[in-house]
């Protein structure tokens, strides 16, 4: 299994890329500080906080399953955020 450090990096990069994509779209389209973009950014930050909280939970009985669940949740949440972004930028 990948290390916890790699999982943290994956979370940071995936959610950071989504936030960056929103900023680039806003700058390119002239929709600075759009309501839709702000919602996506806020949700990405909330997902980041939630996943990092899960990583730092020390009261886990089965660590391997716990981290597998975190990775699955990351994939689901980033997929949902990308769908929202594509609808907005569409």
C-alpha positions in Angstrom: 0.0 0.0 0.0 1.2 3.5 -0.7 2.4 5.6 2.1 0.4 8.0 4.1 2.6 10.8 2.8 1.7 9.8 -0.8 -2.0 9.8 0.1 -1.7 13.3 1.5 0.1 14.4 -1.7 -2.6 12.9 -3.8 -5.3 14.7 -1.9 -3.5 18.0 -2.1 -2.7 17.7 -5.8 -6.2 16.5 -6.9 -8.1 19.1 -5.0 -5.5 21.8 -5.7 -5.8 21.1 -9.4 -9.6 21.5 -9.3 -9.3 24.8 -7.4 -6.7 26.0 -9.9 -8.9 25.0 -12.8 -11.7 27.2 -11.4 -9.4 30.2 -11.0 -8.1 29.7 -14.6 -11.7 29.4 -16.0 -12.8 32.5 -14.1 -9.8 34.6 -15.3 -10.2 33.4 -18.9 -14.0 33.9 -19.0 -14.2 37.2 -17.2 -16.3 35.7 -14.5 -14.1 36.6 -11.6 -15.3 35.4 -8.2 -18.3 33.6 -9.8 -20.8 32.2 -7.4 -20.5 28.7 -9.0 -16.7 28.8 -8.8 -16.8 29.9 -5.2 -19.1 27.0 -4.4 -16.8 24.5 -6.0 -13.7 25.9 -4.3 -15.5 25.9 -0.9 -16.6 22.3 -1.4 -13.0 21.3 -2.4 -11.7 22.9 0.8 -14.3 21.1 2.8 -13.4 17.7 1.2 -9.7 18.4 1.9 -10.4 19.1 5.6 -12.6 16.0 5.9 -10.1 13.7 4.3 -7.2 15.1 6.3 -9.2 14.6 9.4 -9.8 11.0 8.4 -6.1 10.5 7.9 -5.2 11.9 11.3 -7.8 9.7 13.1 -5.7 7.5 15.4 -8.6 5.4 16.6 -8.8 3.1 13.6 -9.1 -0.7 14.0 -8.1 -1.7 10.5 -5.7 0.8 9.1 -5.5 -0.8 5.6 -9.2 -0.7 5.1 -9.4 2.8 6.6 -6.9 4.3 4.1 -8.5 2.4 1.2 -11.8 4.0 2.2 -10.1 7.5 2.2 -8.7 6.9 -1.3 -12.1 5.8 -2.6 -13.8 8.8 -1.0 -11.1 11.0 -2.6 -11.9 9.5 -6.1 -15.7 10.0 -5.6 -15.5 13.5 -4.3 -13.0 14.7 -7.0 -15.2 13.1 -9.7 -18.2 15.0 -8.3 -16.3 18.3 -8.2 -15.1 17.8 -11.8 -18.6 17.2 -12.9 -19.7 20.4 -11.3 -16.8 22.2 -12.9 -17.6 20.9 -16.3 -21.2 21.9 -16.0 -20.1 25.4 -15.0 -17.5 25.8 -17.7 -19.5 23.9 -20.3 
